[in-house]
Amino acid sequence: MPKFVVFSPHGAATDRRGRWERDHGWHGPGTVGWGGAGHGRAHFGERRAHSIADARAAPEGRRVVLDQNRRHGGTSRRIRAEIALPSSAYLSSIQQLVGDFVQIGPDGSRVRGEFYIQKPGKVRFDYEQPSRIEIIADGQSVVVRDRKLATQDLYPLSQTPLRFLLSERIDLLKETNIVGVRADDTFVTVTIEETQPLIGTSRLVMMVGAKDFKLKQWTITDPQGYDTTVAVSNLDDSKRPDPSLFKIDYTRYIQ
């Protein structure tokens, strides 16, 4: 099973760290997420709730909580299948998509922008000013580009959570480690977890609509417990993005 890659979006140059923190409210190593990467001083059990969808969800008393793990038997597998199969079908049905996004940092700061998807493997995130960052995947690699400084950092697409959303076909049950599901009248939440021996455990939480199973938002949490949430809106799957949006200039790659 492929593993999540955890990296610092500001690269090896330490003087770039402050720039990323000022622009995005990110204060430490990031995990590639669909729409951005970066984390702050928020940990499991003590971080603030930055979920846009959670703020609109039903009260906890009305929720049907179906958190499961491998200690449970057939019921766990059945529930995971009932949740994962429609989600997989929806993700697989998307071949092109454009829309808006809001990225929420661990300190509650928000950055907006537009995104473009063309399967398999291509995505672009354009952040609104004053941010000068672009994130592009061309089917093989993911690049984090600073337009003002004309620098970019490159990472393998196959080792990032982006692959779940950009694969032409995805089977969440077979290709991921689902450790929990939760449902209420509005949202279904699927939690995927992966562990790297030298780094630790990373987590991807995807929220889809309870009725249409369309993607609403996701949260990436790195082994240190730092998380970034991205919520999407104004989705349009009828527009085919310009292929030039996904081009990466490998001659500008910065080590």
C-alpha positions in Angstrom: 0.0 0.0 0.0 1.4 3.4 -0.9 2.4 5.7 2.0 1.7 9.3 2.7 4.8 11.6 2.2 5.3 14.2 4.8 7.5 17.2 3.8 8.1 20.8 4.5 6.5 23.0 1.8 9.2 25.6 2.4 11.9 23.2 1.4 15.5 23.0 2.6 16.1 26.8 2.6 15.4 27.8 6.3 14.9 31.5 5.4 11.8 30.6 3.5 10.1 29.2 6.6 9.0 32.6 7.9 7.6 33.5 4.5 5.3 30.4 4.5 4.2 31.1 8.0 3.3 34.7 7.3 1.4 33.8 4.1 -0.5 30.8 5.4 -0.3 30.6 9.1 1.8 27.4 8.9 4.5 26.7 11.4 5.9 23.3 10.8 6.4 20.4 8.4 3.4 19.8 6.2 1.5 16.9 4.7 0.5 17.3 1.0 -3.2 17.9 0.9 -5.5 18.6 -2.0 -5.4 22.4 -1.9 -2.3 22.9 0.2 0.0 21.7 2.9 1.1 23.0 6.3 0.4 22.8 10.0 0.6 24.7 13.2 0.5 24.1 17.0 -2.6 22.0 17.1 -2.6 18.4 18.3 -5.1 15.5 18.6 -7.5 16.1 21.5 -6.6 19.7 22.0 -6.8 21.4 18.6 -9.7 23.7 17.8 -12.4 22.5 15.4 -11.7 24.1 12.0 -14.1 22.0 10.1 -16.5 24.2 8.0 -18.9 21.2 7.6 -18.8 20.3 11.3 -20.0 23.8 12.2 -23.2 23.2 10.2 -23.7 19.5 11.2 -26.4 18.2 13.5 -25.8 18.3 17.2 -23.8 15.3 18.6 -26.8 13.8 20.2 -28.5 13.4 16.8 -25.5 11.8 15.1 -25.1 8.2 14.3 -21.5 7.5 15.1 -20.1 4.4 13.4 -16.4 4.6 14.4 -14.8 1.2 13.7 -11.5 -0.5 13.7 -10.0 -3.9 13.0 -10.9 -5.2 16.5 -14.6 -5.3 15.4 -15.8 -8.2 13.3 -18.1 -8.6 10.3 -20.4 -5.7 11.3 -17.4 -3.3 11.1 -16.5 -4.5 7.6 -20.2 -4.3 6.5 -20.6 -0.7 7.7 -17.3 0.3 6.1 -18.4 -1.2 2.8 -21.8 0.5 2.9 -20.0 3.9 3.4 -17.0 3.3 1.2 -18.6 1.9 -1.9 -20.8 4.9 -2.7 -17.9 7.3 -1.9 -15.6 5.3 -4.2 -18.2 5.3 -6.9 -18.5 9.1 -6.7 -14.7 9.8 -6.7 -14.3 7.4 -9.6 -17.1 9.1 -11.6 -15.3 12.5 -11.5 -13.1 13.0 -14.6 -12.9 16.7 -14.6 -13.9 19.3 -12.0 -13.5 23.0 -11.3 -14.6 25.0 -8.2 -13.7 27.2 -5.3 -12.0 26.2 -2.1 -11.3 27.5 1.4 -8.3 26.3 3.2 -8.3 26.5 7.0 -5.0 26.5 8.9 -4.6 25.0 12.4 -4.7 28.5 13.9 -8.1 29.1 12.2 -6.7 31.3 9.4 -8.4 31.0 6.1 -7.1 31.2 2.5 -9.4 31.1 -0.5 -8.8 30.2 -4.1 -9.9 28.2 -7.2 -9.0 24.6 -8.2 -9.0 22.6 -11.4 -9.0 18.8 -11.8 -8.4 16.7 -14.8 -8.0 12.9 -14.2 -5.9 11.0 -14.1 -3.5 12.8 -11.7 -3.8 16.4 -12.6 -4.8 19.3 -10.3 -4.1 23.0 -9.8 -4.8 25.2 -6.9 -4.6 29.0 -7.3 -4.6 30.9 -4.1 -6.1 34.4 -3.9 -3.8 37.3 -3.2 -2.0 38.2 -1.1 -0.9 34.6 -1.2 1.6 34.0 -4.1 1.5 30.2 -4.0 0.3 27.7 -6.7 0.1 24.0 -6.2 0.1 21.9 -9.4 0.1 18.1 -10.1 0.8 17.0 -13.7 0.1 13.2 -13.3 3.5 12.3 -11.9 4.6 15.0 -9.6 3.3 17.7 -7.3 4.9 21.2 -7.3 4.5 24.0 -4.7 5.4 27.2 -6.6 6.1 30.7 -5.3 5.2 33.1 -8.1 7.0 36.1 -6.6 10.3 34.3 -5.9 10.0 32.1 -9.0 10.9 29.0 -6.9 9.2 25.6 -6.7 9.5 22.4 -4.6 8.7 19.0 -6.2 7.3 15.9 -4.7 6.1 12.5 -6.0 2.3 12.4 -6.5 2.2 8.7 -5.7 3.3 9.3 -2.2 0.7 12.0 -1.3 -3.0 11.8 -0.3 -3.8 13.6 -3.5 -3.7 10.2 -5.2 -7.0 9.2 -3.7 -8.8 12.1 -5.3 -6.9 12.1 -8.6 -6.9 8.4 -9.4 -9.0 7.5 -12.4 -10.6 4.7 -10.4 -10.4 4.3 -6.6 -11.6 1.5 -4.3 -11.4 2.9 -0.8 -11.9 -0.6 0.8 -9.1 -2.3 -1.1 -6.6 0.6 -1.6 -6.8 2.3 1.8 -6.8 1.6 5.5 -10.2 2.8 6.7 -10.1 3.1 10.5 -13.4 4.9 11.1 -16.7 6.0 9.6 -19.3 8.4 11.0 -22.7 9.5 9.6 -25.4 12.0 10.4 -28.3 13.4 8.4 -26.0 15.8 6.5 -22.5 14.3 6.2 -20.7 11.0 6.0 -17.1 11.0 7.3 -14.5 8.4 6.3 -11.2 8.3 8.1 -8.1 6.8 6.4 -4.9 6.1 8.3 -1.4 5.1 7.1 1.8 4.6 9.0 5.5 5.1 8.0 8.0 3.3 10.2 10.4 6.3 10.4 7.8 9.1 10.5 4.7 7.9 12.2 1.0 7.9 11.4 -0.8 10.3 9.0 -4.5 10.6 8.7 -6.9 11.7 5.9 -10.5 12.5 6.9 -12.9 12.9 4.0 -16.4 14.3 4.4 -19.1 13.7 1.7 -22.8 14.5 1.5 -25.0 11.9 3.2 -27.4 11.9 0.3 -25.3 12.5 -2.8 -21.9 11.3 -1.5 -20.3 14.2 -3.2 -17.0 15.5 -1.7 -17.5 18.5 0.7 -14.2 18.7 2.5 -11.1 16.9 3.8 -8.6 17.2 6.6 -5.0 16.1 6.5 -3.3 15.4 9.9 0.4 14.7 10.1 2.2 12.5 12.6 2.7 15.4 14.9 -1.1 16.1 15.0 -0.9 19.2 12.8 -3.9 19.5 10.5 -5.1 21.5 7.5 -8.8 21.4 6.3 -10.0 22.2 2.7 -13.6 22.7 1.9 -14.8 22.9 -1.7 -17.9 24.7 -3.3 -19.4 25.8 -6.6 -18.4 22.6 -8.2 -18.7 22.2 -12.0 -17.9 18.9 -13.7 -18.9 20.1 -17.2 -15.9 22.3 -17.8 -12.7 20.8 -19.2 -9.7 22.7 -17.8 -7.1 24.1 -20.2 -4.3 21.5 -20.3 -1.7 24.2 -19.9 -2.8 24.7 -16.3 -1.1 21.5 -15.3 2.3 22.0 -16.8 5.3 21.9 -14.6 8.6 23.4 -15.6 11.1 20.8 -14.4 14.0 23.0 -15.3 13.1 25.3 -12.4 13.0 22.5 -9.8 14.7 23.6 -6.6 16.4 21.0 -4.5 
